[in-house]
Amino acid sequence: MSDAKPLPVVDYLKLPDDGDPYLEGQKCSNCDAIYLGERTVCSKCGARDTIEAVKLSNQGKLYVYSIVYRSFPGIEVPYISAIVDLDGGGTVKGNLINVDPAPENIEFDMPVEVVYRDALGRKDKDGNSYLSYFFQPISSKLGTS
Amino acid sequence: MSDVYVVGVDMIKFGRFPERTVPDLGAEAALMALDDCGLTIQDMEALYCGNLGQASGMVGQRLLQQIGQTGMPVVNCANACATGATAFREAWTSIKAGLYDLTLAVGVEQMGKGLLGGGGGGSGIPKEGLLGSGTMPAVFAEAGQEHARQYGTTFEQFAKVSVKNHHHSTMNPKAMYQIETPLDTVMNSEMISYPNTKLMCSVNVDGSAAAVLASEKKVKELGLMSRAVKVRASVLTSDPWQERDLVMPDVNSCTRNAAAAAYEMAGIGPEDIDLVELHDCFATAEILHYENLGLCGDGEAGRMIDDGEVALGGRIPVNVSGGLLSKGHPLGATGIANIYEVSTHLRGEAGGRQVEGARFGMTHVIGLGSACGIHILEKVA
């Protein structure tokens, strides 16, 4: 590993110098809507300058998923595309890992945690590594990082 | 405001025509629609042209350069999979506004094969397969899974949609495919994004469709009322804010809002509708829209498909054309092809797939992002 710090895969994944990575939401103080990514206007209520950064939970529940068998060239399949409602608010999409990708192994509302790993070895054109986030079942004995 | 009628409408047989051009395909449908009502391009006062793939390419004007440069105003429009319906609605709106008496709406698309959606976007590294999937089969699988988590809808029930629509298309010579696909064939075809198998994904095809719209005064003046179809409602909505918007496109709310507005505009209810062409871009999606369009109560869509209520001969036949699943889905043409299908039934000219005694029909499209277009048409003569 090089000493270079990886870059965040999306701008709402925060990598503080002095702490663990986390997902950041942008919350409207007027109507409590939560967004991913910085913005100045709330598209739910239309309020301006009411958006504040909040730290999102690393735990949540699986809302829905699809098991993807056909993707674009070079993308390893199968994988589970998952939409997770985080405890305390915020909905995030990502890969559900450490589960055998078959419907009988996946339950709606199963508790999951957000884990932070290298972005499957993907690098940008300048050779930079990236840190991504994934979901895994909380009960899983696998995939300890 | 004048009532507005469809007096001429047609579509080409959907297929793959890589040797042709987009304006060429659009021009063919335009001439077919004009021939359908015995009018000429010189009679048209404005053209509304829907196309997605060449949205900046002045397709409408290039089309007229093939069939008649009259100098009429041309509006090119793009609205994802609601593009054709949007073009049709603009043609309707301009007559409603009293600007014109005769307008032409064309929808056209040249597609090629392959997966849609999931395009990289943004900086850094590709996110597909890293942060879930943005491919259309996965996005609509997840939308269907929302119904499954609420009501226990099964893979088999989703698959039955595809069996039905492929069966319907065997009676539609203009559909891309005329092939029966039994349930085990659908369920055992290649899994693309669970629970959507390959046969539960719409077919990417090239296609075009066109409609000639007229004010009531002009329909009477031209003596075209006998085959005219009345536009009883035209509605376009966008997606209202939803909690999961940013990661999960909501195809339900915009459809529900559009359906409510369309029924109100037409002064009828879902119980009056005799057939529906709705946006079955994936088999999972069709199930959602039975409820979104009020064809049944919430949670009853699975039963609807199990009981055959939405098949030809059932209580409310859905996608008797074969739908996007088998007729094919040339994005910008789909909305007007739906108008063609419903109009053909209201005219009693649908041959083997005719919905007997049809008086009211509904068309519905969803453009992800999102736009929903709904039209309600009524038999006149």
Interface residues (C-beta under 8 A of the other chain):
Chain A: L7 V9 V10 A33 Y35 L36 G37 S43 K44 Y63 V64 Y65 S66 I67 V68 Y69 R70 S71 F72 I75 E76 V77 Y79 S81 A82 I83 D85 T91 V92 K93 G94 N95 P103 F108 D109 A119 L120 R122 K123 D124 Y130 S132 Y133
Chain B: L115 G118 G122 S123 G124 I125 P126 K127 E128 G129 L130 L131 G132 S133 T135 P137 A138 A141 E142 A143 Q145 E146 A148 R149 F155 E190 M191 I192 S193 Y194 P195 N196 W241 E243 R244 L246 V247 M248
